[in-house]
Amino acid sequence: MATATRTTGAATTVRRRRNWGNAGWGVLAWVIGIGFFFPVLWMALTAFKQEGDAYTDPPKLFFAPTLDQFRAVLNGGIGTALANSAFATVMSTILVLALGVPAAFALSLRPVRKTKDALFFFISTKMLPVVAAIVPLYVIVGDIGMLDNIWALVILYTAMNLPIAVWMMRSFFLEVPGELLEAASMDGASLWTAVREVILPLVSPGIAATSLICVIFSWNEFFFAVNLTAVQAQTIPVYLVGFISSEGLYWARLSAAALLTALPVILAGWLAQNKLVRGLSFGAIK
């Protein structure tokens, strides 16, 4: 009886320690999460301040919220920059998926000769620093008359994201059993029908995850945009630089513009969150 009591007491102690340990890890995770989120929260708060309140030292935690900064940003031409970024992002993502999904399929479920060489070629295009290629790119874009043209950014964003998309989508395709294609073929389905009706629904979470990554990379891209565009094809990252002037930095107005800029990507991630979570756990880069 005493032995059973001691055993029960030890088990209770171990369980209590485990609960305290889990609670400690939970608190630590919350602290780290809040630490990472705090700059975004501070940006959102600053966006509702007047410029004078945004420069105070120490910072003002209590202030009268205002929408003046958002009105100034919306009246300052941000719509054109948002439209250019949206067009370049959407079109490049569509092209990346149209080219990358078949390539990933060919390198996974229907492997071609020298698959490893093809994969290395794709990823090797990411090894060259962008700054080393900007001069020849500028010359080529200028010679074909596409400087300050949004289609130049669409092509470059497609080339920039395609290698990553191929590697990501290949990892998702590798998780699909090849026997599914054989079963569909035995049932009389053509290759295109099998891919459309069987394979693509299974890898749709991976497509969503790949699409969101391409959207984020294209939406935030600055280097190509600032060197190859001027006014007509100006994207939102280039537009934000305009708030840094010789007169100083307009913190409140810049925060308002940055908040408006982040909303489309946040909305896209929220709409795709179900498939995104499945996609991030569905495959892994191999």
Secondary structure as the mmCIF struct_conf table of DSSP 4:
data_model
#
loop_
_struct_conf.conf_type_id
_struct_conf.id
_struct_conf.beg_label_comp_id
_struct_conf.beg_label_asym_id
_struct_conf.beg_label_seq_id
_struct_conf.end_label_comp_id
_struct_conf.end_label_asym_id
_struct_conf.end_label_seq_id
HELX_RH_AL_P HELX_RH_AL_P1 ALA A 2 ALA A 47
TURN_TY1_P TURN_TY1_P1 PHE A 48 PHE A 48
BEND BEND1 LYS A 49 LYS A 49
HELX_RH_AL_P HELX_RH_AL_P2 GLU A 51 ALA A 54
TURN_TY1_P TURN_TY1_P2 TYR A 55 TYR A 55
BEND BEND2 ASP A 57 PRO A 58
HELX_LH_PP_P HELX_LH_PP_P1 PRO A 59 LYS A 60
BEND BEND3 LEU A 61 PHE A 62
HELX_RH_AL_P HELX_RH_AL_P3 ASP A 68 LEU A 74
TURN_TY1_P TURN_TY1_P3 ASN A 75 GLY A 77
HELX_RH_AL_P HELX_RH_AL_P4 ILE A 78 ALA A 106
TURN_TY1_P TURN_TY1_P4 LEU A 107 LEU A 109
BEND BEND4 ARG A 110 ARG A 110
TURN_TY1_P TURN_TY1_P5 ARG A 113 LYS A 114
HELX_RH_AL_P HELX_RH_AL_P5 THR A 115 SER A 124
TURN_TY1_P TURN_TY1_P6 THR A 125 LYS A 126
BEND BEND5 MET A 127 LEU A 128
HELX_RH_AL_P HELX_RH_AL_P6 VAL A 130 ASP A 143
TURN_TY1_P TURN_TY1_P7 ILE A 144 GLY A 145
TURN_TY1_P TURN_TY1_P8 LEU A 147 ASP A 148
HELX_RH_AL_P HELX_RH_AL_P7 ILE A 150 LEU A 174
TURN_TY1_P TURN_TY1_P9 GLU A 175 GLU A 175
BEND BEND6 VAL A 176 VAL A 176
TURN_TY1_P TURN_TY1_P10 GLY A 178 GLY A 178
HELX_RH_AL_P HELX_RH_AL_P8 GLU A 179 MET A 186
TURN_TY1_P TURN_TY1_P11 ASP A 187 GLY A 188
HELX_RH_AL_P HELX_RH_AL_P9 LEU A 191 ALA A 194
HELX_RH_PI_P HELX_RH_PI_P1 VAL A 195 ILE A 199
HELX_RH_AL_P HELX_RH_AL_P10 LEU A 200 ASN A 220
HELX_RH_AL_P HELX_RH_AL_P11 PHE A 223 LEU A 228
BEND BEND7 ALA A 230 VAL A 231
TURN_TY1_P TURN_TY1_P12 GLN A 232 ALA A 233
HELX_RH_AL_P HELX_RH_AL_P12 ILE A 236 VAL A 241
TURN_TY1_P TURN_TY1_P13 GLY A 242 PHE A 243
STRN STRN1 ILE A 244 SER A 245
TURN_TY1_P TURN_TY1_P14 SER A 246 GLU A 247
STRN STRN2 GLY A 248 LEU A 249
HELX_RH_AL_P HELX_RH_AL_P13 TRP A 251 LEU A 271
TURN_TY1_P TURN_TY1_P15 ALA A 272 ALA A 272
HELX_RH_AL_P HELX_RH_AL_P14 GLN A 273 PHE A 282
#
